[in-house]
Amino acid sequence: MARIDVAAAAAAKAGDELPGRVVGPLTRMDFARFSVATDDPNRVHVEEEVAAAAGFPHVIGSGGIVTGVLTDVVTAWAGLEAVTSGSTRMFAPLFPGVTLRASGSVTGRDDNGNLTVHVVVDDEAGTRVGEGTFAVRQMS
């Protein structure tokens, strides 16, 4: 994981890239652990039969995994205390064996130095799994 670089965040401008992140390959056990850790009782994350009944070929990972990876890219760069808000969207399910690649960039900077950052997560095939936009306040 990257070190928090408050100086880089303070000097950032639109177009600057954030350090990327690779997570995985994720396993069924990762999905089960995340489900338990987040108190998510949906059995589609742990039982093949339930996933099949829902139309999936395998159990699926929680959308919270994608949200966590998206958020981690920003907080590892600017620090958790600098992130004031965020919104995320998930586009594709996570299946066992997936490796996620996250990347982000600064898309805007206001007159007070506050930033807008956009982050995306793709799987190893290049399918967009999720994306998020985050507000990062100036940390001097």
N, C-alpha and C positions, 0 to 999 in steps of 0.2 A: 504494500500500500504506500502511496506517496505521502511525503511529509506535508503538513499544512504549510502553505507559503503565502502568508498574509501580505508580504511585500509584493509578490507577483499579482495578487488580487487587487491590491491598492493601485498598482500601475497599469492594470488591464484596460484594454480598449476593444471596441467592437472588432471582431475578426480573430482575436487571440484564441488559441486552442488551449483547452484544459488537458492535463495529463489523462490518458485513457486508462481503462481498467479491463482486465480479462478475468472472468469468473467461470470456473468449471473445469472439466465436465461435471455437471450436476447429476446427482444420483437420486434414486427413489428414496433412499435414506435421508438425503438432504431435504427432499420435499416433506417427508414425514416429520423430521426434526423441526423444520420451520413451522409446519402446521401445529405441532404441539407447543412450540415456543410462543406462538402468537395466538394461542387458544382459538384456532380455526378448526371447528369440528367437521368441516365438509369432507366427507369420506372420499370424494373424487381425487383427493391428494394422496390417498394411501391404499385404496382398494381398487384393483383392476376391474372387478365386476361392476362397481359403481361407475367408474370412468367409462367402461364400455356401454353401459346403459345410458350415459349422457352423450354418447356419440364419439368418444375419444378412443384412439387405439391403445392408449396407456394411461396410467395415472398422470395428472398434470400438476405442475408447480403452481403455488399461489402467486397471484399478481403482486403480492407484497414483496416477493423476491425481486421482481423487476423494479418496483418502486425503491427498494433498498439499494440496488445497484445504481440506479439513476441518482439518487440522493447522495450516495457515497462519493461519486465523482466530484460533486460540488463541495461537499463538506470536507473532503480530504484536501481540496485545493484552497478553500477560503476559510474553513473552520465552521463548525456547527453554529456557533453564536452569530455568525454573519448572515446566515440564511434566514430571511424573514418570511418567505412564503414560497410555495411551489405547487404546481399542478402536474399530474402525470396521467398518461393514457397507455393502456396496454392493447396491442393489436393481434397478438398470436399466443397460443398456449405454449407452455414449456413442457417438454417431454424429457424423460430420463436420458442422460447422455449429452444434453445440450451444453455448449460452451457459449457464454455471452461475452460480447465485446461492446464496451461502452466508450463513447467519445462525446466531447462537448466543446462548446465555444461561447465566447461572449458575444451577444447579439446587440447589446446596447449599453450605454452609460449616460446617466442624466447629469445635470449641472452640479449635483451634490456628490458625484462620484459613485452613486449607487448603480449596480450592474443588473442586467438581465442576462441570464445564461440559459442556453438550450442544450439539452443532453439527449442522446439517442442510445438505444441498446439494440444490437442486431445479433442474430445467432450466427453460427459458423458458415451457414449457407448464404448469409447476407440478407435474410429476411428481417425486416424491422419488427422487433418484438415490443418495443415501447419507446416512449419519449416523454420528456418533461421540460418545463420552463420554470426557472427559479429566480427569485429576487434576492440579490445579495447586497447588503448595506455596506457602505464604506467603513472599513475598520482601520483606523489610523494608529 
